[in-house]
Amino acid sequence: MFTTREIAEAVGGQLIGSGDIAVTGVSTDTRTIEKGTLFVAVRGERFDGNDFIADAAAKGAAAVISDRREGADGFDVPVILTEDSRAAQLRLARYHRERFPVKLCGVTGSVGKTSTKDMIYAVLSGDFDTLKTEGNFNNDIGLPKTLFRLGNSHGAAVIEMGMSDLGEISVLSEAAVPDCAVITNIGYCHIENLKTRENILKAKLEILDGARDGAPLIVCGDDEYLRTVELSDRKVIRYGFGDSCDVRAEDILHREDGESFTLVDGEQRFMAAVPVCGEHHILNALAAYCVGRSFGMQPQDIVSGFLRYEASGMRQRTEKHGNVTFILDCYNASPTSMKSSLSVLGGARAEGRKIAVLGDMLELGDMSAQLHAMVAEYVTENSDVCFLYGEEMAHCRDRLAQSGFEVYHSTDKAQLTAQLKGFVRDGDLLLFKGSRGMRMEEIAEGLH
């Protein structure tokens, strides 16, 4: 993959040790070290990778990137000494990315990044051998791992970029060098750090910092913040349901197995469908259409690609347990994604009751009480009864109780699970939704 001299030049580091050693892989975790691996000693919240260099060498590491000068010449393997190992890994990832003429799409947004990424992957994989971000590898440690997987067979890549503060997406974009960029929406995630949605917009627009000259920016034109974005140096393509969007959906039909709609692109109209329920998946498909067109794909090939979509992880996964149906959407939660998930519950067919089982939305800062109370409106519109878990969901409980809606609340997961287990009957449809830290899937598991 690389030689030590090549790595030192690519990251601007000092090579300590003789010879030009070849490395065949890159890792920041000594548990995954194999013979020939480059070990990148990064500093984290709990561990400093520099403390594990000897261990990595003993396991077969061919070389090391380190930002600890003291003792750097005392190991049996070459060391590339840098000012910051994390930044060096990003520079090396960019160096590797630039070796391949792939068409790369960067994706960010407050919610829907992963499902949009998966829809874009479904589309692009029809014409290209496509690489995509797996799992939650969307930060400055995970993104390089994805880029290092690029090879000669790949024609395209779709890379997810996450953040919790200003400046974080910028370094990811500089490493990935997008040929087009997608921003799904500007919501309330991480408002605890960023304070305002204007700052969240600013942070998301950092996805353009490393983008190719003229790379288009693709945004949801229905979003109140994204619809205002105008750029002088590149084209802004808007998708959504509104008449002002460049690519939009009309004639939406909700089906048991998904959504069908007419995709409108200028004067062209195409019948389209997605194999999952919820209008937000239509938005994901429209974003993927815009990416496919910017990468030279034909409209009909893109539309047929929507049907290849498969959701990642615990995102709106439907399970049957006897005659009770679970919708598991437990990966994360924000007011926007709560509204989307509850709309899926509301639009679904059920023999019995529609039961919303919701957990706290984390990292909302001073707006937490207000935003949790706001969820009550979506609950009453889309469910028959609600079970709430967590301290912050007390605000939603109070709002629901004021309206006379049937609601149960507890900060004790075991207690709520037992209460729900005694409540559920054949034919019921249950939605489980909450921030990752709430582990709402544990309540679902307790009902089996």
N, C-alpha and C positions, 0 to 999 in steps of 0.2 A: 504493500500500500504506500509506504513512505520509507525514506532513509533518514537517519538521524540528522545528517547535514541539511537535508531538504526541510525537515521539520524546523530546525533552528532558524533557517532563513525565512520560512513561511511565518513564524511567530515572532521573529525579531529577538530570539533568545541566544544565549551563550552556550555552546556545546562544550561540556566538560567530559573528557574521556576520549580515548583514541579510536580510530576507525570510523567507517561509515556503515552503520548497522541497519539492516532492513527490519521494519516492523510490519506486522500483518493485520493488526487490529488496534482499537483504541478503547480504553476503559478507565473509569474513575472509581471502580469498585474492585478491591482485591479478591473478592469472592468469585469474580468472573474472569480473573487473569488466566490466560493460557500462554503457552510458549510462543514467543514472538510478539506479544502484546505491548503497546505503548501505554504505560500507566500515567495518568494525569492526576497529580496530587493536588486536589482542590480543597479549599477550606470551607467547611460548612458550619451550621449552627452548633452541632454536637461533636463533630470530628474534624481533625485537620489531616488531610491525606498525606501530608509530609511525614507524619508519624508512622506511616505504613509502607514507606519506600522499600525498606529491607525485606518486608514480608512479600511485597510484589516481586522483587528480584528473586527471592527464593522460590516463588511459584512459576518463574519462567519469563517474567517481563523482559523484553529486549532493551527497553530504554524508558526514561522517566522525564516528564515535564514537572518542574518544581519551582516554587517561588520562595524557597527558604535557602538563602545563601550559605548559612552556617552548616558545615558538614556536607555540602553538596558534592565534594570531591572524594567522599569516603565510601562510595558504594561500588559494587562490582559491575554495574551497568552504566552506560552513558547517561548523563543527566543534561537536559536542556533547561538552563536556568532562565527564568523570566521574572518580570515584575509582578505578574498576576496570572496564576495558572488557569483560572476560569476564562479570562480574556484570551489567553493563549489558545485554549481549546477552541474558542469561537473563531479565532483567526485561522486556525488549522482547518476547521470545518469549512470555512469560506474557500480556502485554498483548494480543498477537495471538491467542493461544489462546482468551482469554476473549471474543473477539468472536463466536465461533461456538458454538452449542449442541450441540456434538458429544459423544457418549458416548465417553470416553477411558479405555482400560485401560492401566495401567502394568505392565510385566513385569520382574522381576529374579530372581536366583538364581545359585548358584555355577556350575552347568552347565545347559544346555538352554534358556537364555533365548531364543536366536534361533529354534530349532525350535518352541518353544512359541508365540512371537510369530507365526511363520508359520502355525501351526495355528489360532490365534485369528483371524488375518486371514482364513484360508480360511472359517471359520465366519461371521464378521461380514459378510464381503462378500456373503453370500447375501441379507441384508436391508438393508445399508447400503453407500453409496459410502464405502469405508474407506481411510484413510491408514495406512501402517505405516513403521516405521524401516527404512531400506535400509542394506545393508552393515553396517559396524561403527560407525555414527553414534549411539553410545549414551553419549557423555560430554558434558561441559559445552560443547563446541564443536559436536559433531554433533547433539545433541538439539535445540537451537534451529533448526538448519537444517531438521530435519523439521517442527517446529511452524510455521515460516514458510511451509511448503507447504500448510497448511490453507486451504481455501476454502469458499465458500458451498455447494458441492455435497456436501461431506463430511457424513456422518451419524455416523461413528464413526472412532476412531483407536486403534491399538495401538502403544505406545511402549516400546521396550526401554531399560533403565537399567543401566549397568555401573558398576563402581567398583574401586578398588584400595586404598581406605582409608576410615576413618570420615569422615562429613561430606559425601562426594561425592554419594551418592544423594539426600540431603536437598535439595540445591540443584536437582537435576533434578526431583524431585517437586514442589517449590515452583513450578517453571516450567510443568510439564505439568498439574498439578491433576487427578489421576486420579479417575474416577468409580468405579473398582474397581481393585484391585491384586492381582497374582499373584506369589507367591514359589515357585519350582520346587523348591529344595532348599538345604541348607546343607552345602557340601562343604569342600574344602581349598584352593580357588583363593585366592590372595593371602594365604595364612596366613603367608607371610614377613613381610608388613607387619602383619597383624592379630593374629598370635601364637596365638589360640585360635579355635575354632569358635563359642564364645559371642560373641566380638567380631564374627565374620562375621554371625551372626544379628542382632546389634544394628545392624550396618551395613545389612543388607538390610531391616530393619523401618523404616528411614528413608524407605522408599517411601510411608509413610503421612503423612509430615510435611506434604506439600502436598495430601493427598487431601481430597475433599469430606467434609463432616460425614456420617457414616453410610455412607460408601463401604465395601462389603464387602472383606475381605481373604480371598483364595483361596489356599490352601496345600496342599502335598502332605502328607497325613496319615500317610504311611508314613515320612516323614523323622523321625529321632529327636529333632531339635531343633524342627521346625515343629509336631509333634504336641502340644508343650507350650504353644504360644502361646494365651493367653486374653486378650481385650480387653474392657474395660467399655464402650467408646464406639462399637463397631461389631461387626457380625456376622463371625465367622470361619467360612468354608466349607472343609471338608476333602475332598480327592479322593484316590483311590489304590486299592489292592487290598485293604486291610484292612477287616474288618467294621465298624470304628468310623467309617469315612469316610462323609460325607454322600452323596457320589457315588462309586461304585466300579465296577470291572470284574470280571466273572465269566465263566466258561466260555470262556477264551481258547483260540483255535485259531490255530496258526502256519501260515501259507500261504506259497507261493513268492512271491506278489505283495503280501504284507502280513500284517496281523493282523486277525482277526475276534473279536468278544467281545460279551457282553451288558452293556449299560450299565444300572446300577441307580441310580435316583434315588428314594429313599423306597420307596413301593409301586409305582412305575412301572418297567417293564423295556423296554429297546429293543435290538433287534439292531443292531450297529454294526460298522464296519470302517475301518481306515486303510490307505492304499495304499503303505505302507513297512514294512519288517521291523524288529522290535525292540520289546520291551515298553515301553521308555521313550516310544515314540511313542503308546502307549495312554494313558500318563499325561498327555502333552501334549494329547491329545484330551479327556480328562476335565477338564483345566483349562479348555480352550476351551468345553466344555459349560457349565461353571459361569459363565464370562463371558457367554456367549450368553443364559443364563437370567436373569442379573442385568440384562441389557440388554433384556429383554422378548421374546426370541425363543422360538419354539415348539420343543419337544424334537425333533420329527421333522425340522424344518428344520436344526437344529444338527447332528444325526447325519448327514444327507445332506451337510452341508458338510465333514465330515472328508475326504471323497473328493476335494475340491478342493485338498488340501494339496500344496504343492511345496516342496522343500527349497531353502534359500539356499546359494549358494557351494559350498565343498568340504565339505559335510556329508553323509556317507554317500551319495555319488554312485556309482552302479554303472556300470562301463564294461566292454565286451567287446573284447578284443584277440586276434583269432584264436579259439582255443578256451581262452583264459585269461581269467578274470573278475577285475576289480579292484573293490574297495570303497574309495573315496577318502573319508576322514574326517579331513582334514588341517588343519581350521581351528584347532583348539585341543585341549588334552588336560589331564585331571585324573584322579585315581584313579576317580572316579565315572563320567566319560565313557569311560575306558578299559574299565571293566567293561561298560558298555552296548554299546559298539562290539564288543567281543569276544563278547558274547552274541549279537549279530547274526551274526557269523562262525560261531559254534557252532551256531546254529539254521538256517543256510542249507544248501541241498543243493549238493553238489559231486561231480563225477565223480572228481576227483583229491583232492589234499591241501588242507587248510585251513592257510594260511600267514599268520601274524601278523607284520607288518613295523612295528615300533614305535619311536618316537623319544622322547627325553627329555620329561618333564613339567616345565615351568619354574615358577619363583616358589613353590617349596614350602619354602624356607628350611631350618631345622634338621631338618624332618621328611622331607626329600627321600629320603635313603637308605632309611628305613623304608617310605615309600609306594611307591617304585619296586620294592622287594623284594616288597611286597604284590601288585603286578600279576602276579607269577609264578603265583599261584593261579588268576587268571582266564585266563591263557594256557593252563595245563595242562587246564583244564576245556573250552576252546573251540577249540583249534587242535591241529594235528599237529606243527608245527615253527615255530620263531620266529627271526626276524632282528631284531636290536636295534641301534639307532644312537644314539650319544651317550655322554658320560661317565657320566651318572647311571644309564643303563640297565645299567651294569655290575653294579649291585646286583640287578637282576632276573635278569641272566645267572647270577650266582653262585647265586641261589636255585633257578633252573631246573636248573643243572648238578648241584646236590646231589641232585635227584630223578631224575637220569638222562634228563631231557627233551632232545630234540634242539634245540640253540640255537646261533646264530651271532651274534657281536657285533663291532662295530668303531666307532671314533670317526672313521673316514675314510669319507665318504659315497661317494666314487667306488669305493673298494675293496669296500664292502658291496654296492653296486649291481652291480658286476661278478660278485661271488660269487653274488648272488641270480639274476642273469641266466643263469648257468650251471646253476642249480639247478632253475628253473621248467620244468615240462613241461605238455603239453596236459591240460586238465581241471582244473588247479589253480585255487583261489580264494584271492586275496590281499587282506588288509586292511591299509591304510596309515593309521597313526594316530600323532600326535605334536603337541606344541605348535607354534603358528604359526611360532615362530622356528626350528624344526628343518626346515621346508619339506620335509616327507616326500613331497610330490607330485613332487619332483625325482628321487627314487628310482624312482617309478612311471614317469616320463617316460623314464628311462634304460633301461627294459625294453622299450620299444616297438620 
